[in-house]
Amino acid sequence: MNSTWRSLCLPAKVYPVGMAALLLFDLYRGHGTSFFKNIFALVIGTGLLYVLCINGMESVAWILLGLPFFFFVALLALLLLDLSLIDVTHTFQQACGVGTHRMTKAEESCSSC
């Protein structure tokens, strides 16, 4: 086992460590079916990364390993923008002195009251 672990390239070592954390979380939450699916993904994913590395494509292995983190950060940023937790338009309006509120006809008729 130790010689097998040593023969793995770094991406193929990082992936099982991250998956082990996910497996422990599945055990803690009591998700048995998810646990077995993740074991399957662990074996297939580590094998894929290992095959990429022995064929001289370690950079591709790193890209495949990093894609989920990239997409997670991108989706989280989009979610924060959508929920207006990052108030870009308000900052722009303050800096430029631009107001974007347009009065509706009901507000216009009420403003003269």
Rosetta silent file (secondary structure, phi, psi, omega in degrees, C-alpha in Angstrom):
SEQUENCE: MNSTWRSLCLPAKVYPVGMAALLLFDLYRGHGTSFFKNIFALVIGTGLLYVLCINGMESVAWILLGLPFFFFVALLALLLLDLSLIDVTHTFQQACGVGTHRMTKAEESCSSC
SCORE:     score description
SCORE:     0.000 S_00000001
   1 L     0.000  -41.819 -177.921    0.000    0.000    0.000 S_00000001
   2 H   -65.456  -40.002  179.014    2.792    2.416    0.893 S_00000001
   3 H   -69.549  -31.966  176.795    4.600    1.852   -2.423 S_00000001
   4 H   -66.128  -43.424  179.378    1.309    2.338   -4.281 S_00000001
   5 H   -63.002  -39.669  179.896    0.715    5.656   -2.501 S_00000001
   6 H   -67.841  -28.794 -178.360    4.259    6.786   -3.321 S_00000001
   7 H   -77.011  -15.407 -179.722    3.793    5.973   -7.001 S_00000001
   8 L   -74.303  145.768  173.745    0.796    8.320   -7.279 S_00000001
   9 L   -78.669  169.721 -174.000    1.314   11.833   -8.585 S_00000001
  10 H   -60.717  -43.670  177.572    0.253   14.786   -6.438 S_00000001
  11 H   -60.579  -35.951  179.403   -3.208   15.341   -7.994 S_00000001
  12 H   -75.057  -10.370  173.438   -3.976   11.655   -7.476 S_00000001
  13 H   -93.959  -33.885 -178.553   -2.965   12.084   -3.810 S_00000001
  14 H   -70.777  -41.139 -177.104   -4.944   15.270   -3.200 S_00000001
  15 H   -58.991  -48.821 -179.654   -8.201   13.873   -4.588 S_00000001
  16 H   -65.217  -30.344  178.516   -8.509   10.902   -2.185 S_00000001
  17 H   -66.053  -44.616  176.979   -7.752   13.134    0.792 S_00000001
  18 H   -65.323  -39.589  178.342  -10.606   15.468   -0.154 S_00000001
  19 H   -67.928  -31.795  177.647  -12.897   12.543   -0.855 S_00000001
  20 H   -63.366  -38.281  176.686  -12.006   11.016    2.520 S_00000001
  21 H   -63.766  -40.962  177.978  -13.332   14.164    4.190 S_00000001
  22 H   -65.518  -38.818  177.740  -16.538   13.810    2.168 S_00000001
  23 H   -64.472  -41.580  177.068  -16.817   10.134    3.133 S_00000001
  24 H   -63.369  -38.695  177.200  -16.423   10.995    6.814 S_00000001
  25 H   -64.021  -41.579  177.537  -19.140   13.618    6.442 S_00000001
  26 H   -61.943  -41.760  178.046  -21.421   11.033    4.807 S_00000001
  27 H   -64.342  -41.386 -179.805  -20.813    8.624    7.678 S_00000001
  28 H   -62.981  -41.326 -178.756  -21.497   11.346   10.226 S_00000001
  29 H   -81.842  -11.706  178.607  -24.781   12.299    8.529 S_00000001
  30 L    79.082   27.692  179.387  -25.801    8.664    8.049 S_00000001
  31 L   -93.183   87.417 -176.575  -26.060    8.809    4.257 S_00000001
  32 H   -65.810  -44.960 -178.557  -25.281    5.184    3.378 S_00000001
  33 H   -67.591  -38.452  177.614  -26.106    5.325   -0.333 S_00000001
  34 H   -65.825  -34.988  178.823  -24.160    8.527   -0.787 S_00000001
  35 H   -60.914  -46.811 -178.332  -21.239    6.929    1.046 S_00000001
  36 H   -71.062  -33.754  175.371  -21.044    4.038   -1.418 S_00000001
  37 H   -64.873  -39.910 -179.753  -21.448    6.319   -4.424 S_00000001
  38 H   -71.141  -30.951  173.945  -18.569    8.445   -3.153 S_00000001
  39 H   -64.456  -43.036  177.026  -16.372    5.364   -2.646 S_00000001
  40 H   -60.533  -45.377  179.121  -17.044    4.475   -6.290 S_00000001
  41 H   -64.295  -35.101  178.650  -16.212    8.045   -7.340 S_00000001
  42 H   -62.971  -46.747 -178.753  -13.054    7.921   -5.225 S_00000001
  43 H   -66.656  -47.406 -178.607  -11.767    4.800   -6.981 S_00000001
  44 H   -66.374  -45.003 -178.000  -12.707    5.966  -10.489 S_00000001
  45 H   -65.122  -43.240  178.570  -11.470    9.539   -9.969 S_00000001
  46 H   -65.000  -40.734  177.421   -8.141    8.532   -8.463 S_00000001
  47 H   -62.203  -42.403  178.655   -7.624    6.016  -11.269 S_00000001
  48 H   -62.576  -45.913  179.530   -8.404    8.658  -13.893 S_00000001
  49 H   -63.925  -38.569  178.748   -5.994   11.145  -12.350 S_00000001
  50 H   -64.274  -44.984  179.373   -3.312    8.447  -12.092 S_00000001
  51 H   -62.057  -41.240  177.114   -3.719    7.474  -15.768 S_00000001
  52 H   -61.478  -42.009 -177.961   -3.457   11.132  -16.778 S_00000001
  53 H   -67.665  -43.184 -177.936   -0.288   11.544  -14.736 S_00000001
  54 H   -71.126  -17.706  175.587    1.497    8.452  -16.052 S_00000001
  55 L   -93.588   12.779  175.050    0.723    9.602  -19.595 S_00000001
  56 L    80.185   17.264 -179.310    2.443   12.929  -18.960 S_00000001
  57 L  -112.356   50.938 -178.846   -0.712   15.006  -18.571 S_00000001
  58 H   -65.251  -33.315  178.578   -0.296   16.135  -14.974 S_00000001
  59 H   -65.313  -36.682  176.347   -1.431   19.663  -15.861 S_00000001
  60 H   -65.650  -38.470  177.812   -4.706   18.248  -17.205 S_00000001
  61 H   -62.444  -41.099  178.016   -5.094   16.310  -13.950 S_00000001
  62 H   -65.219  -39.601  179.011   -4.646   19.533  -11.971 S_00000001
  63 H   -63.038  -46.525  178.320   -7.214   21.292  -14.158 S_00000001
  64 H   -61.916  -35.810  178.811   -9.750   18.493  -13.632 S_00000001
  65 H   -70.450  -33.569 -176.790   -9.061   18.603   -9.922 S_00000001
  66 H   -87.500  -17.262 -177.524   -9.493   22.383   -9.783 S_00000001
  67 H   -57.287  -45.977  179.376  -12.623   22.728  -11.936 S_00000001
  68 H   -60.514  -37.538  178.800  -15.137   21.961   -9.153 S_00000001
  69 H   -68.480  -40.180  177.935  -13.543   24.563   -6.882 S_00000001
  70 H   -61.370  -48.220 -179.407  -13.516   27.138   -9.678 S_00000001
  71 H   -65.804  -35.138  177.430  -17.181   26.542  -10.490 S_00000001
  72 H   -62.929  -46.479  179.504  -18.109   26.636   -6.807 S_00000001
  73 H   -65.307  -40.903  179.558  -16.456   30.024   -6.345 S_00000001
  74 H   -64.106  -45.176  179.249  -17.989   31.356   -9.574 S_00000001
  75 H   -67.079  -35.901  176.964  -21.494   30.206   -8.626 S_00000001
  76 H   -65.048  -40.734  177.184  -21.087   31.580   -5.120 S_00000001
  77 H   -63.923  -42.312  177.500  -20.053   34.961   -6.554 S_00000001
  78 H   -63.544  -39.656  178.211  -23.073   34.948   -8.879 S_00000001
  79 H   -64.323  -43.390  179.027  -25.339   34.073   -5.976 S_00000001
  80 H   -64.732  -38.676  176.552  -23.917   36.887   -3.866 S_00000001
  81 H   -65.667  -40.600 -178.442  -24.374   39.333   -6.721 S_00000001
  82 H   -67.600  -36.275 -179.918  -27.924   38.160   -7.285 S_00000001
  83 L   -84.126    3.872  178.869  -28.806   38.491   -3.612 S_00000001
  84 L    60.222   29.136  173.557  -27.269   41.969   -3.612 S_00000001
  85 L   -77.495  -24.812  170.112  -24.859   41.062   -0.859 S_00000001
  86 L  -107.475  101.487 -171.981  -22.220   42.644   -3.037 S_00000001
  87 L   -89.796   78.568 -177.591  -23.899   45.931   -3.818 S_00000001
  88 H   -70.289  -42.738 -176.007  -22.007   46.964   -6.921 S_00000001
  89 H   -67.274  -37.194  179.228  -24.688   49.231   -8.344 S_00000001
  90 H   -64.899  -41.596  178.685  -25.097   51.163   -5.105 S_00000001
  91 H   -64.249  -41.006  178.532  -21.358   51.809   -4.915 S_00000001
  92 H   -64.420  -42.828 -179.238  -21.333   52.938   -8.542 S_00000001
  93 H   -64.528  -39.459  178.726  -24.299   55.229   -7.983 S_00000001
  94 H   -66.203  -41.162 -177.339  -22.649   56.815   -4.943 S_00000001
  95 H   -68.940  -36.341 -175.389  -19.379   57.347   -6.793 S_00000001
  96 H   -98.744   -9.433 -178.771  -21.006   58.856   -9.890 S_00000001
  97 L    69.646   31.959 -177.292  -23.918   60.620   -8.222 S_00000001
  98 L  -102.233  133.373  174.345  -26.409   58.806  -10.418 S_00000001
  99 L  -108.679  136.200 -175.919  -29.910   58.015   -9.232 S_00000001
 100 L  -111.041    0.148 -177.536  -31.797   55.237  -10.935 S_00000001
 101 L   -77.162  120.765  176.957  -35.156   55.460   -9.201 S_00000001
 102 L  -108.245  134.057 -177.785  -37.842   56.420  -11.670 S_00000001
 103 L   -76.857  139.572  174.446  -41.201   57.458  -10.322 S_00000001
 104 L   -79.531  169.512  179.519  -44.266   55.556  -11.418 S_00000001
 105 H   -61.356  -35.725  179.316  -47.368   57.420  -12.555 S_00000001
 106 H   -66.258  -40.219  179.566  -48.975   56.765   -9.184 S_00000001
 107 H   -69.427  -36.502  178.612  -45.971   58.266   -7.359 S_00000001
 108 H   -64.374  -41.674 -178.625  -45.948   61.284   -9.715 S_00000001
 109 H   -71.155  -30.432  178.649  -49.611   61.993   -9.083 S_00000001
 110 H   -77.044  -28.383 -176.450  -49.095   61.607   -5.337 S_00000001
 111 H   -67.471  -23.729  178.779  -46.060   63.887   -5.234 S_00000001
 112 L   -83.502  -10.079 -177.963  -48.229   66.882   -6.186 S_00000001
 113 L   -72.047    0.000    0.000  -50.635   66.181   -3.289 S_00000001
